[in-house]
Amino acid sequence: WAVSLAVMVPQAAVMECSSVLPELANRTRLFSVCDERWADDLYPKIYHSCFFIVTYLAPLGLMAMAYFQIFRKLWGRQIPGTTSALVRNWKRPSVQLEEQGQGLCTEPQ
């Protein structure tokens, strides 16, 4: 909340609303226009550059770092259910029975 408030206070301070009075006979107000009125041309450039960095580049950088960490963590792992994992752990039924002490002499055809 503090960062949000700090980012938007300058915007609220420089906004000015003005009514648009077209050249109508009854001088009816059709709409109001709110626009920024900065004291110098340098200030809006600085403000909008900082606003872009805080609201776009910083979150983008944080997301990129998070996705890179996820990528690094998952890259070296074996995908569950792939062929190499199944072949590595698979044993013929006759070998399994021999290891359990029930050894069968004949192998299935």
C-alpha beads as a LAMMPS data file, in Angstrom:
LAMMPS data file: protein, C-alpha beads

109 atoms
108 bonds

1 atom types
1 bond types

-500.0 500.0 xlo xhi
-500.0 500.0 ylo yhi
-500.0 500.0 zlo zhi

Masses

1 110.0

Atoms # bond

1 1 1 0.000 0.000 0.000
2 1 1 2.829 2.391 0.817
3 1 1 4.517 1.861 -2.556
4 1 1 1.207 2.275 -4.352
5 1 1 0.499 5.495 -2.491
6 1 1 3.999 6.848 -3.128
7 1 1 3.729 6.099 -6.850
8 1 1 0.333 7.761 -7.296
9 1 1 0.614 10.874 -5.070
10 1 1 2.552 12.881 -7.685
11 1 1 -0.070 11.991 -10.271
12 1 1 -2.853 13.235 -8.022
13 1 1 -0.949 16.442 -7.245
14 1 1 -0.497 17.524 -10.862
15 1 1 -3.945 16.673 -12.250
16 1 1 -6.203 19.581 -13.138
17 1 1 -9.781 19.314 -14.304
18 1 1 -11.311 21.867 -16.617
19 1 1 -14.756 22.128 -18.138
20 1 1 -15.111 22.268 -21.864
21 1 1 -17.576 24.927 -22.913
22 1 1 -18.311 24.659 -26.587
23 1 1 -19.616 27.589 -28.550
24 1 1 -23.260 26.880 -27.835
25 1 1 -25.887 29.541 -27.225
26 1 1 -26.722 28.311 -23.716
27 1 1 -23.075 27.648 -22.686
28 1 1 -23.871 24.057 -21.640
29 1 1 -21.048 22.067 -20.084
30 1 1 -20.696 18.947 -22.170
31 1 1 -17.794 17.287 -20.365
32 1 1 -14.744 17.878 -18.193
33 1 1 -11.162 17.133 -19.093
34 1 1 -8.500 16.135 -16.566
35 1 1 -4.934 16.646 -17.661
36 1 1 -1.475 16.767 -16.106
37 1 1 0.005 20.201 -15.487
38 1 1 3.667 19.827 -14.560
39 1 1 5.841 22.788 -13.549
40 1 1 8.702 21.761 -15.835
41 1 1 9.137 19.429 -18.830
42 1 1 11.728 17.308 -17.017
43 1 1 9.440 16.186 -14.161
44 1 1 6.937 14.199 -16.228
45 1 1 9.769 12.341 -17.956
46 1 1 11.290 11.351 -14.626
47 1 1 7.915 10.421 -13.119
48 1 1 6.741 8.320 -16.054
49 1 1 10.118 6.564 -16.337
50 1 1 9.996 5.631 -12.638
51 1 1 6.349 4.616 -12.974
52 1 1 7.248 2.308 -15.888
53 1 1 10.091 0.725 -13.938
54 1 1 8.050 0.175 -10.754
55 1 1 4.852 -1.054 -12.398
56 1 1 6.237 -2.996 -15.384
57 1 1 9.953 -3.775 -15.352
58 1 1 10.268 -4.763 -11.678
59 1 1 7.382 -7.290 -11.783
60 1 1 8.631 -8.594 -15.131
61 1 1 12.111 -9.106 -13.678
62 1 1 10.743 -10.880 -10.600
63 1 1 8.628 -13.195 -12.746
64 1 1 11.598 -13.956 -15.018
65 1 1 13.764 -14.834 -12.006
66 1 1 11.021 -17.052 -10.551
67 1 1 10.516 -18.903 -13.827
68 1 1 14.277 -19.337 -14.197
69 1 1 14.434 -20.911 -10.719
70 1 1 11.588 -23.265 -11.635
71 1 1 13.333 -24.126 -14.904
72 1 1 16.615 -24.905 -13.116
73 1 1 14.871 -27.082 -10.536
74 1 1 12.932 -29.109 -13.087
75 1 1 15.510 -29.364 -15.866
76 1 1 17.634 -32.150 -14.354
77 1 1 14.793 -34.295 -13.065
78 1 1 13.431 -37.438 -14.684
79 1 1 9.864 -37.137 -15.899
80 1 1 7.674 -39.709 -14.107
81 1 1 6.472 -42.480 -16.414
82 1 1 9.091 -42.078 -19.128
83 1 1 10.582 -45.161 -20.784
84 1 1 14.060 -44.855 -19.273
85 1 1 12.648 -44.773 -15.729
86 1 1 10.481 -47.833 -16.411
87 1 1 13.276 -49.837 -18.033
88 1 1 15.727 -49.041 -15.250
89 1 1 13.373 -50.335 -12.520
90 1 1 11.740 -53.185 -14.453
91 1 1 12.691 -56.787 -13.719
92 1 1 11.389 -59.963 -15.301
93 1 1 8.809 -61.809 -13.200
94 1 1 11.120 -64.846 -12.810
95 1 1 13.903 -62.645 -11.386
96 1 1 11.466 -61.071 -8.932
97 1 1 10.299 -64.498 -7.731
98 1 1 13.901 -65.735 -7.295
99 1 1 14.721 -62.660 -5.209
100 1 1 11.708 -63.368 -3.028
101 1 1 12.930 -66.946 -2.421
102 1 1 10.328 -68.765 -4.492
103 1 1 12.665 -69.419 -7.414
104 1 1 11.070 -70.957 -10.458
105 1 1 13.267 -73.020 -12.691
106 1 1 11.416 -72.377 -15.890
107 1 1 11.131 -69.040 -17.552
108 1 1 7.891 -68.054 -19.242
109 1 1 7.982 -68.255 -23.029

Bonds

1 1 1 2
2 1 2 3
3 1 3 4
4 1 4 5
5 1 5 6
6 1 6 7
7 1 7 8
8 1 8 9
9 1 9 10
10 1 10 11
11 1 11 12
12 1 12 13
13 1 13 14
14 1 14 15
15 1 15 16
16 1 16 17
17 1 17 18
18 1 18 19
19 1 19 20
20 1 20 21
21 1 21 22
22 1 22 23
23 1 23 24
24 1 24 25
25 1 25 26
26 1 26 27
27 1 27 28
28 1 28 29
29 1 29 30
30 1 30 31
31 1 31 32
32 1 32 33
33 1 33 34
34 1 34 35
35 1 35 36
36 1 36 37
37 1 37 38
38 1 38 39
39 1 39 40
40 1 40 41
41 1 41 42
42 1 42 43
43 1 43 44
44 1 44 45
45 1 45 46
46 1 46 47
47 1 47 48
48 1 48 49
49 1 49 50
50 1 50 51
51 1 51 52
52 1 52 53
53 1 53 54
54 1 54 55
55 1 55 56
56 1 56 57
57 1 57 58
58 1 58 59
59 1 59 60
60 1 60 61
61 1 61 62
62 1 62 63
63 1 63 64
64 1 64 65
65 1 65 66
66 1 66 67
67 1 67 68
68 1 68 69
69 1 69 70
70 1 70 71
71 1 71 72
72 1 72 73
73 1 73 74
74 1 74 75
75 1 75 76
76 1 76 77
77 1 77 78
78 1 78 79
79 1 79 80
80 1 80 81
81 1 81 82
82 1 82 83
83 1 83 84
84 1 84 85
85 1 85 86
86 1 86 87
87 1 87 88
88 1 88 89
89 1 89 90
90 1 90 91
91 1 91 92
92 1 92 93
93 1 93 94
94 1 94 95
95 1 95 96
96 1 96 97
97 1 97 98
98 1 98 99
99 1 99 100
100 1 100 101
101 1 101 102
102 1 102 103
103 1 103 104
104 1 104 105
105 1 105 106
106 1 106 107
107 1 107 108
108 1 108 109
